[in-house]
């Protein structure tokens, strides 16, 4: 969802993102899109294109084509994500409790979903014990679960 939102923020007018979930955007509705010249192309690309246009190094047509191509790229990327990624899948929606840094904001119901869905695998797990462990897990300090040192871990 984060990736879909980042791409949508580049080409979709904010009022359409505010009023609808990203997964429900109608990409066939041209009214939802920002004008091509308003698409964020980056802190270097846009000023460079503007400078090249203003200095006469590129024609207006080429300038417009670049913006149109950028719009097409972002629109097709967003369309692909919305069609192919499992954004509406209940398993994905309920896996949020696994996000350790944000554990405090998640609900028991997300864990309950896994318990119910995989009950045959978890038949020996006592739900009251699992609930207690989840409640104990949420308020832990980052240092208690090794999260405070993650930024300093060398990459492999």
Backbone torsions as a table, in degrees:
resi	resn	phi	psi	omega
1	UNK	NA	-35.9	179.7
2	UNK	-62.0	-43.0	178.8
3	UNK	-65.5	-43.9	178.6
4	UNK	-60.7	-41.9	179.8
5	UNK	-65.5	-41.6	179.9
6	UNK	-61.3	-42.3	179.8
7	UNK	-70.7	-43.7	179.3
8	UNK	-60.5	-38.1	179.3
9	UNK	-60.7	-24.2	-179.9
10	UNK	-77.8	-33.2	-171.8
11	UNK	-122.0	-17.2	-176.4
12	UNK	-100.2	136.7	178.2
13	UNK	-60.5	140.2	-175.6
14	UNK	-57.1	-34.7	-178.6
15	UNK	-64.2	-27.4	178.6
16	UNK	-80.6	-30.2	175.8
17	UNK	-73.3	-37.3	-179.3
18	UNK	-67.4	-40.3	-173.2
19	UNK	-85.1	-12.6	-177.5
20	UNK	-141.8	152.5	172.7
21	UNK	-69.1	148.8	-179.1
22	UNK	-53.4	-41.0	-176.6
23	UNK	-66.2	-15.0	-179.3
24	UNK	-104.6	8.7	177.6
25	UNK	-64.2	137.2	176.9
26	UNK	-97.3	96.3	-176.4
27	UNK	-70.7	-9.1	176.1
28	UNK	-84.2	-10.8	178.0
29	UNK	-87.3	105.4	-176.5
30	UNK	-64.9	-20.0	-179.3
31	UNK	-66.5	-21.2	-176.3
32	UNK	-77.9	-15.0	-172.9
33	UNK	-89.8	144.7	172.8
34	UNK	-69.0	156.0	172.9
35	UNK	-59.8	145.6	-177.1
36	UNK	-53.3	-38.1	-179.4
37	UNK	-68.8	-14.5	-179.9
38	UNK	-93.7	-2.1	179.9
39	UNK	-69.6	131.2	178.7
40	UNK	-74.6	119.9	-177.4
41	UNK	-107.6	-0.6	-178.6
42	UNK	114.8	160.6	-175.9
43	UNK	-72.2	-13.8	180.0
44	UNK	-109.8	-41.7	-174.7
45	UNK	-62.6	-50.5	-176.9
46	UNK	-61.1	-50.0	178.0
47	UNK	-62.1	-33.9	178.3
48	UNK	-65.8	-45.4	177.7
49	UNK	-61.2	-43.8	179.3
50	UNK	-60.8	-43.5	179.9
51	UNK	-63.2	-45.8	180.0
52	UNK	-61.2	-38.9	178.0
53	UNK	-67.1	-47.3	-177.5
54	UNK	-65.2	-31.9	180.0
55	UNK	-87.4	-2.3	177.4
56	UNK	81.4	12.3	-179.9
57	UNK	-78.5	-20.8	173.2
58	UNK	-133.7	150.5	179.9
59	UNK	-83.0	159.5	178.5
60	UNK	-56.9	-37.9	-179.9
61	UNK	-61.8	-44.0	178.1
62	UNK	-65.4	-40.5	176.7
63	UNK	-58.0	-47.4	179.5
64	UNK	-66.0	-40.1	178.7
65	UNK	-61.1	-39.4	179.5
66	UNK	-62.1	-45.8	178.7
67	UNK	-64.4	-39.9	177.8
68	UNK	-64.0	-42.9	178.5
69	UNK	-63.1	-40.2	178.3
70	UNK	-63.6	-43.9	178.1
71	UNK	-59.4	-47.9	-179.7
72	UNK	-59.4	-42.7	179.1
73	UNK	-60.0	-50.1	-178.5
74	UNK	-66.6	-40.3	179.7
75	UNK	-64.0	-45.4	179.8
76	UNK	-67.1	-36.6	176.7
77	UNK	-63.5	-45.3	179.4
78	UNK	-64.5	-43.3	178.3
79	UNK	-59.7	-44.7	179.4
80	UNK	-60.4	-46.0	179.6
81	UNK	-61.3	-45.3	-178.0
82	UNK	-66.3	-31.4	179.9
83	UNK	-84.8	-38.0	-168.8
84	UNK	-101.2	-29.6	-178.2
85	UNK	-79.5	146.9	-178.4
86	UNK	-81.0	56.1	-174.4
87	UNK	-69.2	-23.7	-178.0
88	UNK	-100.6	-0.1	-176.3
89	UNK	-69.6	128.5	-179.3
90	UNK	-60.6	-34.1	178.7
91	UNK	-61.3	-46.0	179.6
92	UNK	-66.3	-45.0	-179.6
93	UNK	-58.7	-37.1	-176.6
94	UNK	-89.9	-5.0	179.4
95	UNK	-80.3	3.2	-176.9
96	UNK	-60.5	-27.9	-178.4
97	UNK	-65.6	-16.0	179.1
98	UNK	-76.0	-18.3	179.4
99	UNK	-70.8	91.1	-171.1
100	UNK	-56.4	-48.2	-178.6
101	UNK	-60.6	-24.0	-179.2
102	UNK	-109.0	21.5	-173.8
103	UNK	-58.7	-32.5	-174.8
104	UNK	-66.0	-26.9	-176.2
105	UNK	-90.8	2.3	-176.7
106	UNK	-99.3	162.3	-171.4
107	UNK	-107.3	153.4	175.5
108	UNK	-57.7	-34.7	-177.6
109	UNK	-57.8	-29.6	177.1
110	UNK	-66.7	-39.7	177.5
111	UNK	-71.4	-40.5	179.3
112	UNK	-56.8	-38.3	177.9
113	UNK	-56.4	-47.7	179.8
114	UNK	-64.9	-40.7	179.6
115	UNK	-61.0	-45.0	-180.0
116	UNK	-69.0	-43.0	-176.7
117	UNK	-67.1	-37.0	-177.0
118	UNK	-112.9	38.3	-176.8
119	UNK	-59.5	-33.9	179.8
120	UNK	-66.8	-32.3	178.4
121	UNK	-80.7	-26.3	-175.8
122	UNK	-106.6	22.9	-174.3
123	UNK	-60.4	-26.5	-179.5
124	UNK	-91.6	-2.6	178.5
125	UNK	-87.9	125.5	178.6
126	UNK	-81.9	123.1	-174.1
127	UNK	-61.9	-34.6	178.7
128	UNK	-64.4	-38.9	177.8
129	UNK	-66.9	-43.9	178.6
130	UNK	-60.3	-43.5	178.6
131	UNK	-61.4	-44.2	178.8
132	UNK	-61.4	-41.5	179.0
133	UNK	-65.8	-38.6	177.6
134	UNK	-64.2	-44.4	179.7
135	UNK	-64.6	-34.3	176.9
136	UNK	-72.6	-33.8	-178.3
137	UNK	-67.6	-41.5	-173.3
138	UNK	-58.4	-48.3	-175.7
139	UNK	-85.6	4.9	179.9
140	UNK	-58.6	146.3	173.2
141	UNK	-72.5	152.6	178.4
142	UNK	-56.6	-35.8	-179.1
143	UNK	-66.7	-26.0	179.7
144	UNK	-69.4	-24.4	-177.4
145	UNK	-120.5	17.6	174.1
146	UNK	76.2	16.2	-179.4
147	UNK	-82.9	-22.5	-176.6
148	UNK	-71.7	-19.7	-179.5
149	UNK	-100.9	1.9	-174.9
150	UNK	-63.2	-35.5	-178.0
151	UNK	-67.3	-27.0	-177.2
152	UNK	-93.7	0.3	179.7
153	UNK	-70.5	133.7	177.7
154	UNK	-69.8	144.6	177.9
155	UNK	-80.2	149.5	-178.5
156	UNK	-94.6	NA	NA
